[in-house]
Amino acid sequence: MSDEQPQTLATELRAAQARIAQLEAQLAAAQAKTELADELESVVNAFPIRIFWKDRESRFLGANQAFAKDAHVDSPQVLIGKTDADFFGENLEEYVRLDRQVIDSGKPMLNHETHELGENGQMTWVSTSKYPLFNKDSAVIGVLGMYINVDEQKIREQALKDALRRSADVIELSAALNRVNDGEELLKTLSRYSFTNAFGSLALLHFDLNAKGEPEWMTVISSLRGENTKTLVTPLGTRFFLPEFPMSRLYLDNPLQAVVVGDVQTDGRLDAGARAIFGSLDILSFIIIPLSFGEHWIGQVLINFDHTRIWTDDERELLHGLPALMTPIVYNLRLLQSLEESVSELNSALIFKDQFLAIMSHELRTPLNAILGYSSIGVTMENVPPKLTHMLERIVANSERLHHLINEVLDLSRINAGRFEIMATPVDLHQMARGWGYDFKKRAEASHLGFEFTLDESLPQVIVGDEERITQIINNLLENALKFTEEGTISLTLKRVNDQHLAIIVRDTGIGISPTWHHLIFEEFRRVEMNSIRKTGGAGLGLSIVQRLCKMMGGSISVESELDKGSTFTVMLPIVVDRAPT
């Protein structure tokens, strides 16, 4: 053996040992990978989610135990190398299409929901997601898929949709009912909903309570007859004694629930007498909607059918919510009806009052004119004893006062009856105003009062209006000023405002009016009692007539006043210039 041989053997031995060490390392790495794979497999198999992965030809490379169970095999190993066609008959084309879509696009497909046949033979909802698998060169080598049963989620979603739909139905019905103005409209609104399909008759009944506050009688307020029905419609105003009415105890004892009877012949809540009554009326099914606020009863809605009925769960749920929904609406309708009846009675009374006042005023005028005429003649006669002359003067003064009051009552009754007309004729404004100033200056001086008159010369000479009624307004205001002013001055001012309105201002230094009474002085027969040494007459009609005349001429009147500081009344009238050719 040469010296080189041992050296060669040693080199080969070291190389072998290195190879053995490398193989041992590879074996250890392989064992680690195997252990990791086993751990991963255990983790994947523990998932309730179904997981699988395939190659580019949609052949299974692996799966977890949950997926194997759905494929009806004992182990995921059975799946390897096979396709969906070997295990699944339903939706096969859809599975392959989705695999192809993910592999070709290189993009994931998320949460794709399908309705499939489950292992218990019932249809179930499944949500599937698929992801492309890439190698180290970023090339797609297969697809990873997973899916989960979403029946519970679908049930919750459907329950939410049902709740939202029912809420929408309630909101829609509530909005529709809130738009009704009377019982007939309410019944027509109800008739448009599915729970009243093919109804025989609808009726709204109001309850009359006894001394204990319990419902005793009910009256038909509104009714509606269905098409092609044999069911009789109860005439409006018909009254029923409630204790004798079939089924009354069912809803009187439970006012928050609608009573729904689909077949009067088989419903155990009805006795033989009730069945006989409903049968005689051709009523084979019905709905009663009780209406009450707690223990305060209002009435009920009765829906009758001439055939048996089956209502869906949604319809029944909506029906059972109707008592709470409809009670305030019917209550308001009943209040509205009562108010309308009261207004109608009041209007009738007002018309009667106006007619009475007009007739009485007319009847009083005739003898009063005779008294005033003869008394006036007597005052002017010669050789009349002074005492008799004084008595005749008092008769004339009081007759004129009574005549003025009768005229006011007549004017007011004609205005209220709509028979009062405003004339539109050319009026010399300046001449009319100076006439007022001249007349009342003398009267003010006779009462030891100052009088001031101001006329804006820029006002048009001739306007279009009703001279008699404008003069009536000014006379009333100036008469009041004289009546309530004991010392000082009364003024009358006419001026232009904004080139479109005539302002007539009557100001006095009299006893004034408290601001708290300003809104009352224009009401009919309203007199403000004041602590004054002067006792004034009148019926409280003058200012009411003035305000109405102003409005009829398109104008207005306002007051500024305080106690012991006088009053200022301002009349605003539109200026209408006479355009007629001269």
C-alpha positions as CSV (number, residue, x, y, z in Angstrom):
1,M,0.0,0.0,0.0
2,S,1.4,3.3,-1.0
3,D,1.5,6.4,1.2
4,E,-1.2,8.0,-1.0
5,Q,-3.9,5.3,-0.3
6,P,-4.5,6.1,3.4
7,Q,-4.8,9.8,2.5
8,T,-7.3,9.1,-0.1
9,L,-9.4,6.9,2.2
10,A,-9.4,9.6,4.8
11,T,-10.6,12.2,2.3
12,E,-13.4,9.9,1.1
13,L,-14.3,9.1,4.7
14,R,-14.7,12.8,5.5
15,A,-16.8,13.3,2.4
16,A,-19.0,10.5,3.4
17,Q,-19.4,11.8,6.9
18,A,-20.3,15.3,5.5
19,R,-22.8,13.6,3.2
20,I,-24.3,11.7,6.2
21,A,-24.5,14.9,8.2
22,Q,-26.2,16.7,5.2
23,L,-28.7,13.8,4.9
24,E,-29.4,13.8,8.6
25,A,-30.0,17.6,8.4
26,Q,-32.3,17.1,5.4
27,L,-34.1,14.3,7.2
28,A,-34.5,16.5,10.3
29,A,-35.8,19.3,8.1
30,A,-38.2,16.8,6.4
31,Q,-39.3,15.5,9.7
32,A,-39.9,19.1,10.9
33,K,-41.9,19.9,7.7
34,T,-43.9,16.7,8.3
35,E,-44.6,17.7,11.8
36,L,-45.5,21.2,10.7
37,A,-47.7,19.8,8.0
38,D,-49.3,17.5,10.5
39,E,-49.9,20.5,12.8
40,L,-51.2,22.6,10.0
41,E,-53.5,19.7,9.0
42,S,-54.8,19.5,12.5
43,V,-55.4,23.2,12.6
44,V,-57.1,23.2,9.2
45,N,-59.2,20.2,10.2
46,A,-60.3,21.9,13.4
47,F,-61.8,24.8,11.4
48,P,-65.6,24.6,10.9
49,I,-65.1,26.4,7.6
50,R,-64.8,24.0,4.6
51,I,-61.4,24.4,3.0
52,F,-59.9,22.9,-0.2
53,W,-57.2,23.6,-2.7
54,K,-56.9,22.6,-6.4
55,D,-54.4,22.7,-9.3
56,R,-55.0,24.6,-12.5
57,E,-57.1,21.7,-13.9
58,S,-59.4,21.9,-10.8
59,R,-58.0,18.6,-9.4
60,F,-58.0,18.4,-5.6
61,L,-54.6,18.8,-4.0
62,G,-56.0,18.7,-0.5
63,A,-58.9,19.7,1.8
64,N,-59.8,19.7,5.5
65,Q,-62.0,17.1,7.2
66,A,-65.1,19.4,7.1
67,F,-65.0,19.5,3.3
68,A,-64.4,15.8,3.1
69,K,-67.5,15.2,5.1
70,D,-69.6,17.4,2.7
71,A,-68.1,15.3,-0.1
72,H,-69.2,12.1,1.7
73,V,-65.7,10.6,2.1
74,D,-63.9,9.5,5.2
75,S,-60.6,11.2,4.6
76,P,-59.3,14.2,2.6
77,Q,-56.7,11.9,1.1
78,V,-59.5,10.3,-1.0
79,L,-60.1,13.6,-2.7
80,I,-56.5,14.1,-4.0
81,G,-56.3,14.0,-7.8
82,K,-60.0,14.0,-8.3
83,T,-62.5,16.7,-9.3
84,D,-65.9,18.1,-8.2
85,A,-67.5,15.8,-10.8
86,D,-66.5,12.8,-8.7
87,F,-68.3,14.0,-5.6
88,F,-70.9,16.7,-6.4
89,G,-73.7,16.6,-8.9
90,E,-75.4,19.9,-8.1
91,N,-74.0,23.2,-9.3
92,L,-71.0,21.4,-10.9
93,E,-70.8,23.9,-13.8
94,E,-70.9,26.8,-11.4
95,Y,-68.0,25.4,-9.3
96,V,-65.8,24.9,-12.4
97,R,-66.7,28.4,-13.8
98,L,-65.7,30.1,-10.5
99,D,-62.4,28.1,-10.4
100,R,-61.6,29.2,-13.9
101,Q,-62.5,32.8,-13.2
102,V,-60.1,33.0,-10.3
103,I,-57.2,31.1,-12.0
104,D,-57.5,33.1,-15.3
105,S,-57.8,36.5,-13.6
106,G,-55.4,36.0,-10.7
107,K,-57.9,37.8,-8.5
108,P,-59.9,36.5,-5.6
109,M,-63.7,36.0,-5.6
110,L,-65.3,36.9,-2.3
111,N,-68.5,35.9,-0.5
112,H,-70.4,34.4,-3.4
113,E,-73.7,33.2,-2.0
114,T,-75.6,30.2,-3.4
115,H,-78.6,28.2,-2.3
116,E,-77.6,24.5,-2.2
117,L,-78.9,21.1,-1.1
118,G,-77.4,20.4,2.4
119,E,-76.5,17.1,3.9
120,N,-79.9,16.8,5.7
121,G,-81.6,17.0,2.3
122,Q,-82.8,20.6,3.0
123,M,-81.7,23.7,1.0
124,T,-79.1,25.8,2.7
125,W,-77.3,29.1,2.1
126,V,-73.6,28.9,1.4
127,S,-71.1,31.8,1.1
128,T,-67.9,30.8,-0.9
129,S,-64.6,32.7,-1.3
130,K,-61.8,31.6,-3.7
131,Y,-58.2,32.8,-3.9
132,P,-55.5,32.2,-6.5
133,L,-52.4,30.2,-5.5
134,F,-49.0,31.5,-6.8
135,N,-45.5,29.9,-7.1
136,K,-42.3,31.7,-6.4
137,D,-42.4,33.1,-9.9
138,S,-45.8,34.7,-9.3
139,A,-47.5,32.3,-11.7
140,V,-51.0,31.0,-10.8
141,I,-50.7,27.3,-10.0
142,G,-54.1,26.6,-8.5
143,V,-56.9,27.9,-6.4
144,L,-57.7,27.9,-2.6
145,G,-61.3,27.8,-1.7
146,M,-63.4,28.0,1.5
147,Y,-67.1,28.2,2.2
148,I,-69.4,28.5,5.3
149,N,-73.0,27.9,6.0
150,V,-74.8,31.3,6.4
151,D,-78.3,30.1,7.1
152,E,-78.4,31.9,10.5
153,Q,-77.2,35.1,9.0
154,K,-79.8,34.8,6.2
155,I,-82.5,34.2,8.8
156,R,-81.4,37.3,10.7
157,E,-81.3,39.3,7.5
158,Q,-84.7,38.0,6.5
159,A,-86.1,38.8,9.9
160,L,-84.7,42.3,9.6
161,K,-86.1,42.7,6.2
162,D,-89.5,41.5,7.4
163,A,-89.4,43.9,10.4
164,L,-88.5,46.8,8.1
165,R,-91.2,45.8,5.7
166,R,-93.8,45.6,8.5
167,S,-92.5,48.9,9.9
168,A,-92.9,50.5,6.4
169,D,-96.4,49.1,6.2
170,V,-97.3,50.6,9.6
171,I,-95.7,53.9,8.6
172,E,-97.5,54.0,5.3
173,L,-100.8,53.1,6.9
174,S,-100.3,55.7,9.7
175,A,-99.4,58.4,7.1
176,A,-102.5,57.5,5.1
177,L,-104.8,57.5,8.1
178,N,-103.4,60.8,9.4
179,R,-104.5,62.4,6.1
180,V,-108.2,61.5,6.5
181,N,-110.8,64.2,7.4
182,D,-113.8,62.0,8.4
183,G,-114.9,58.5,9.1
184,E,-115.8,57.7,5.5
185,E,-112.3,58.6,4.3
186,L,-110.9,56.4,7.1
187,L,-112.9,53.4,6.0
188,K,-111.9,53.9,2.4
189,T,-108.2,54.1,3.4
190,L,-108.5,50.8,5.3
191,S,-110.2,49.2,2.3
192,R,-107.1,49.6,0.2
193,Y,-105.0,47.2,2.3
194,S,-104.7,43.5,1.9
195,F,-106.2,42.5,5.2
196,T,-109.6,43.9,4.0
197,N,-109.5,42.3,0.5
198,A,-113.0,41.3,-0.7
199,F,-114.6,42.8,2.4
200,G,-118.4,42.8,2.7
201,S,-118.8,45.9,4.8
202,L,-116.8,48.3,6.9
203,A,-118.2,50.3,9.8
204,L,-117.0,52.9,12.3
205,L,-118.9,52.9,15.5
206,H,-118.7,55.4,18.4
207,F,-119.4,54.4,22.0
208,D,-121.7,56.2,24.4
209,L,-120.7,55.7,28.0
210,N,-122.9,55.1,31.1
211,A,-122.6,56.9,34.4
212,K,-119.7,54.7,35.4
213,G,-117.7,55.5,32.3
214,E,-118.3,52.1,30.8
215,P,-119.4,51.7,27.1
216,E,-123.1,51.0,27.0
217,W,-124.4,51.9,23.5
218,M,-122.6,52.2,20.2
219,T,-123.7,54.2,17.1
220,V,-122.9,53.7,13.5
221,I,-121.0,56.8,12.4
222,S,-119.7,55.8,9.0
223,S,-120.1,52.7,6.8
224,L,-118.8,51.3,3.5
225,R,-120.2,48.5,1.4
226,G,-117.9,46.1,-0.6
227,E,-118.4,45.1,-4.2
228,N,-120.5,42.0,-5.1
229,T,-121.3,41.2,-1.4
230,K,-124.3,39.7,0.3
231,T,-123.4,41.4,3.6
232,L,-125.9,43.9,4.8
233,V,-124.7,47.5,5.6
234,T,-126.1,48.9,8.8
235,P,-127.7,52.4,8.2
236,L,-125.9,55.4,9.7
237,G,-127.2,56.4,13.1
238,T,-128.2,52.8,14.1
239,R,-127.6,52.2,17.8
240,F,-126.8,48.9,19.5
241,F,-126.9,48.0,23.1
242,L,-123.4,46.8,23.7
243,P,-123.9,44.1,26.3
244,E,-126.1,42.3,23.7
245,F,-123.5,42.6,20.9
246,P,-121.7,39.4,20.1
247,M,-118.0,39.3,20.9
248,S,-118.1,42.5,22.9
249,R,-116.5,40.9,26.0
250,L,-113.5,39.7,23.9
251,Y,-112.3,43.2,23.1
252,L,-113.7,45.0,26.1
253,D,-111.5,42.8,28.3
254,N,-108.5,43.2,26.0
255,P,-108.7,46.6,24.3
256,L,-105.1,46.5,22.9
257,Q,-105.7,43.5,20.6
258,A,-107.8,43.3,17.4
259,V,-110.3,40.4,17.3
260,V,-109.7,38.3,14.2
261,V,-112.2,35.5,13.3
262,G,-111.6,33.6,10.1
263,D,-114.6,31.3,10.4
264,V,-117.5,32.1,12.6
265,Q,-118.7,28.5,12.5
266,T,-115.6,26.9,13.8
267,D,-114.0,29.6,16.1
268,G,-114.2,28.4,19.6
269,R,-114.6,31.9,21.1
270,L,-118.1,32.2,19.6
271,D,-121.2,30.5,21.2
272,A,-124.1,29.2,19.3
273,G,-126.1,32.4,19.7
274,A,-123.3,34.6,18.2
275,R,-122.9,32.1,15.3
276,A,-126.6,32.4,14.6
277,I,-126.6,36.2,14.6
278,F,-123.6,36.4,12.3
279,G,-125.0,33.8,10.0
280,S,-128.3,35.7,9.7
281,L,-126.3,38.7,8.5
282,D,-124.3,36.6,6.0
283,I,-121.1,37.3,8.0
284,L,-118.7,34.3,7.8
285,S,-115.6,36.1,9.1
286,F,-114.8,39.4,10.6
287,I,-112.3,41.8,12.3
288,I,-113.0,44.0,15.2
289,I,-110.5,46.8,15.9
290,P,-111.2,48.2,19.4
291,L,-110.4,51.9,20.0
292,S,-109.6,53.1,23.5
293,F,-107.2,55.2,25.6
294,G,-106.6,52.8,28.6
295,E,-110.0,52.5,30.2
296,H,-111.5,55.4,28.2
297,W,-113.4,53.9,25.3
298,I,-114.0,55.6,22.0
299,G,-115.5,53.0,19.7
300,Q,-114.5,50.3,17.2
301,V,-114.0,49.5,13.6
302,L,-115.9,46.5,12.3
303,I,-114.8,44.7,9.1
304,N,-117.1,41.9,7.9
305,F,-116.7,39.3,5.1
306,D,-119.3,37.1,3.5
307,H,-116.8,34.3,3.2
308,T,-114.2,32.6,5.4
309,R,-110.8,34.3,5.5
310,I,-107.2,33.3,6.2
311,W,-104.8,36.1,7.1
312,T,-101.0,35.9,6.7
313,D,-98.8,36.4,9.8
314,D,-97.8,39.8,8.5
315,E,-101.4,40.8,8.1
316,R,-102.2,39.6,11.6
317,E,-99.3,41.5,13.1
318,L,-100.4,44.7,11.3
319,L,-104.0,44.1,12.5
320,H,-102.9,43.7,16.1
321,G,-101.1,47.0,15.9
322,L,-104.1,48.9,14.5
323,P,-105.8,49.7,17.9
324,A,-102.9,51.8,19.1
325,L,-102.4,53.3,15.7
326,M,-106.1,54.2,15.0
327,T,-107.3,55.3,18.4
328,P,-105.8,58.8,18.5
329,I,-106.9,59.3,14.8
330,V,-110.5,58.4,15.5
331,Y,-110.4,60.4,18.8
332,N,-109.3,63.5,16.8
333,L,-112.0,62.8,14.2
334,R,-114.6,62.6,16.9
335,L,-113.4,65.9,18.4
336,L,-113.4,67.5,14.9
337,Q,-116.9,66.3,14.3
338,S,-118.1,67.7,17.7
339,L,-116.3,71.0,16.9
340,E,-117.9,71.2,13.5
341,E,-121.3,70.6,15.0
342,S,-120.7,73.3,17.6
343,V,-119.6,75.7,14.9
344,S,-122.6,74.9,12.9
345,E,-124.9,75.5,15.8
346,L,-123.0,78.8,16.6
347,N,-123.3,80.0,13.0
348,S,-127.0,79.2,13.1
349,A,-127.3,81.2,16.3
350,L,-125.4,84.1,14.8
351,I,-127.6,84.1,11.7
352,F,-130.7,84.1,13.9
353,K,-129.2,86.9,16.0
354,D,-128.5,89.0,12.9
355,Q,-132.0,88.4,11.6
356,F,-133.6,89.2,14.9
357,L,-131.6,92.4,15.2
358,A,-132.4,93.5,11.7
359,I,-136.1,92.9,12.2
360,M,-136.3,94.5,15.6
361,S,-134.3,97.5,14.4
362,H,-136.6,98.0,11.5
363,E,-139.7,97.7,13.7
364,L,-138.3,100.2,16.2
365,R,-137.4,102.7,13.5
366,T,-141.0,103.4,12.3
367,P,-142.5,104.5,15.7
368,L,-139.2,106.2,16.6
369,N,-139.3,108.4,13.4
370,A,-142.8,109.4,14.4
371,I,-141.8,110.3,17.9
372,L,-138.7,112.2,16.7
373,G,-140.7,114.1,14.0
374,Y,-143.6,115.2,16.3
375,S,-141.2,116.2,19.1
376,S,-139.1,118.3,16.8
377,I,-142.2,120.1,15.6
378,G,-143.3,120.7,19.2
379,V,-139.9,122.3,20.1
380,T,-140.3,124.8,17.3
381,M,-143.9,125.8,18.1
382,E,-144.7,129.1,19.7
383,N,-146.5,129.7,23.0
384,V,-145.3,126.4,24.4
385,P,-144.7,126.4,28.1
386,P,-141.0,126.4,29.0
387,K,-141.3,123.2,31.0
388,L,-143.0,121.4,28.1
389,T,-140.3,122.7,25.7
390,H,-137.6,121.3,28.0
391,M,-139.4,118.0,28.0
392,L,-139.7,117.9,24.2
393,E,-136.0,118.8,23.8
394,R,-135.1,115.8,26.0
395,I,-137.4,113.6,23.9
396,V,-135.7,114.8,20.7
397,A,-132.1,114.3,22.2
398,N,-132.8,110.8,23.4
399,S,-134.7,109.8,20.3
400,E,-131.7,110.9,18.2
401,R,-129.4,108.9,20.4
402,L,-131.7,105.8,20.1
403,H,-132.0,106.4,16.3
404,H,-128.2,106.4,16.1
405,L,-128.0,103.2,18.1
406,I,-130.6,101.5,15.9
407,N,-128.6,102.5,12.8
408,E,-125.5,101.0,14.2
409,V,-127.3,97.7,15.0
410,L,-128.7,97.6,11.4
411,D,-125.3,98.3,9.9
412,L,-123.7,95.6,11.9
413,S,-126.4,93.0,11.0
414,R,-126.1,93.9,7.3
415,I,-122.3,93.6,7.5
416,N,-122.5,90.2,9.2
417,A,-125.1,89.0,6.7
418,G,-122.9,90.1,3.8
419,R,-125.5,92.5,2.5
420,F,-123.5,95.7,3.1
421,E,-122.1,97.2,0.0
422,I,-119.2,99.7,-0.4
423,M,-119.8,102.2,-3.2
424,A,-117.0,103.4,-5.5
425,T,-117.7,106.9,-6.7
426,P,-115.6,110.1,-7.2
427,V,-115.3,112.0,-4.0
428,D,-113.9,115.5,-3.5
429,L,-111.5,114.6,-0.6
430,H,-110.5,118.2,0.3
431,Q,-114.1,119.4,0.4
432,M,-115.3,116.4,2.5
433,A,-112.4,116.7,5.0
434,R,-113.0,120.5,5.5
435,G,-116.7,119.7,6.1
436,W,-115.6,117.4,9.0
437,G,-113.3,120.0,10.4
438,Y,-116.0,122.7,10.3
439,D,-118.7,120.6,11.9
440,F,-116.6,119.2,14.8
441,K,-114.8,122.5,15.5
442,K,-118.2,124.0,16.5
443,R,-119.1,120.9,18.6
444,A,-115.7,120.9,20.3
445,E,-116.0,124.6,21.1
446,A,-119.4,124.0,22.6
447,S,-117.8,121.5,24.9
448,H,-115.0,124.0,25.8
449,L,-112.4,121.9,23.9
450,G,-109.8,122.9,21.5
451,F,-109.9,121.5,17.9
452,E,-107.1,121.3,15.4
453,F,-107.5,120.4,11.7
454,T,-104.7,119.6,9.3
455,L,-105.0,118.7,5.7
456,D,-102.1,117.6,3.5
457,E,-102.5,119.7,0.4
458,S,-100.4,117.1,-1.6
459,L,-103.3,114.7,-1.3
460,P,-105.3,114.3,-4.6
461,Q,-108.4,116.5,-4.9
462,V,-110.6,113.8,-6.1
463,I,-110.4,110.1,-5.1
464,V,-112.7,107.1,-5.7
465,G,-114.5,105.8,-2.6
466,D,-117.6,105.7,-0.5
467,E,-118.1,109.2,0.9
468,E,-120.9,108.1,3.2
469,R,-119.0,105.3,4.8
470,I,-115.7,107.2,5.1
471,T,-117.7,110.0,6.8
472,Q,-119.3,107.4,9.1
473,I,-115.8,106.2,10.2
474,I,-114.6,109.7,11.0
475,N,-117.8,110.7,12.8
476,N,-117.5,107.6,15.0
477,L,-113.9,108.4,15.9
478,L,-114.6,112.1,16.5
479,E,-117.7,111.3,18.5
480,N,-115.7,109.0,20.8
481,A,-113.0,111.7,21.2
482,L,-115.6,114.2,22.3
483,K,-117.3,111.7,24.6
484,F,-114.1,110.7,26.5
485,T,-112.3,114.1,26.6
486,E,-113.2,116.6,29.3
487,E,-110.5,119.1,28.7
488,G,-107.7,119.7,26.3
489,T,-107.7,119.3,22.5
490,I,-109.0,117.1,19.8
491,S,-107.2,117.0,16.4
492,L,-108.0,115.7,13.0
493,T,-105.2,115.1,10.5
494,L,-105.2,113.9,6.9
495,K,-101.9,113.1,5.2
496,R,-100.3,111.0,2.5
497,V,-98.3,107.9,3.4
498,N,-96.0,106.2,0.8
499,D,-97.9,107.9,-2.0
500,Q,-100.4,105.0,-1.9
501,H,-102.3,105.4,1.3
502,L,-104.4,108.1,3.0
503,A,-103.8,108.3,6.8
504,I,-106.7,109.8,8.8
505,I,-105.5,110.5,12.4
506,V,-107.9,111.4,15.3
507,R,-106.0,112.3,18.5
508,D,-107.4,113.4,21.8
509,T,-106.2,114.3,25.3
510,G,-108.9,112.3,27.0
511,I,-108.9,109.5,29.6
512,G,-107.1,107.0,27.4
513,I,-107.2,103.2,27.3
514,S,-105.0,100.7,29.0
515,P,-102.8,98.7,26.6
516,T,-104.2,95.5,28.0
517,W,-107.6,96.4,26.5
518,H,-106.4,97.5,23.0
519,H,-107.2,94.2,21.4
520,L,-110.8,94.1,22.8
521,I,-112.1,97.6,21.9
522,F,-112.9,96.6,18.3
523,E,-115.1,93.6,19.3
524,E,-118.9,93.8,19.1
525,F,-120.7,95.1,22.2
526,R,-117.4,95.5,24.0
527,R,-117.1,98.5,26.3
528,V,-114.1,99.1,28.5
529,E,-115.2,100.3,31.9
530,M,-113.0,103.1,33.2
531,N,-112.9,105.1,36.4
532,S,-114.1,108.3,35.0
533,I,-116.3,111.0,36.4
534,R,-118.1,111.1,33.1
535,K,-120.7,108.3,32.4
536,T,-120.7,107.6,28.7
537,G,-123.4,105.9,26.7
538,G,-123.3,103.7,23.7
539,A,-123.6,100.0,23.1
540,G,-120.0,99.3,22.1
541,L,-120.7,98.9,18.4
542,G,-119.0,102.0,17.0
543,L,-115.4,100.9,16.8
544,S,-116.4,97.4,15.7
545,I,-118.3,98.9,12.7
546,V,-115.3,101.2,12.0
547,Q,-112.9,98.3,11.8
548,R,-115.1,96.3,9.5
549,L,-115.7,99.3,7.2
550,C,-112.0,99.9,7.0
551,K,-111.4,96.2,6.1
552,M,-114.2,96.3,3.5
553,M,-112.4,99.3,1.8
554,G,-109.1,97.6,1.8
555,G,-107.7,99.5,4.8
556,S,-107.1,99.2,8.5
557,I,-107.3,100.9,11.9
558,S,-104.9,101.0,14.8
559,V,-104.8,102.6,18.2
560,E,-102.1,104.0,20.5
561,S,-103.3,104.9,24.0
562,E,-102.4,104.9,27.7
563,L,-104.5,105.7,30.7
564,D,-104.8,109.4,31.4
565,K,-102.6,110.2,28.3
566,G,-105.2,110.3,25.6
567,S,-105.8,108.2,22.5
568,T,-104.7,108.2,18.9
569,F,-106.7,106.3,16.3
570,T,-105.1,106.0,12.8
571,V,-107.2,104.9,9.8
572,M,-105.2,103.8,6.7
573,L,-107.1,103.7,3.4
574,P,-105.7,103.0,-0.1
575,I,-105.7,106.1,-2.4
576,V,-107.6,105.4,-5.6
577,V,-107.4,108.3,-7.9
578,D,-110.3,109.1,-10.3
579,R,-109.0,108.4,-13.8
580,A,-112.3,109.3,-15.5
581,P,-111.9,112.0,-18.2
582,T,-113.0,115.5,-17.2
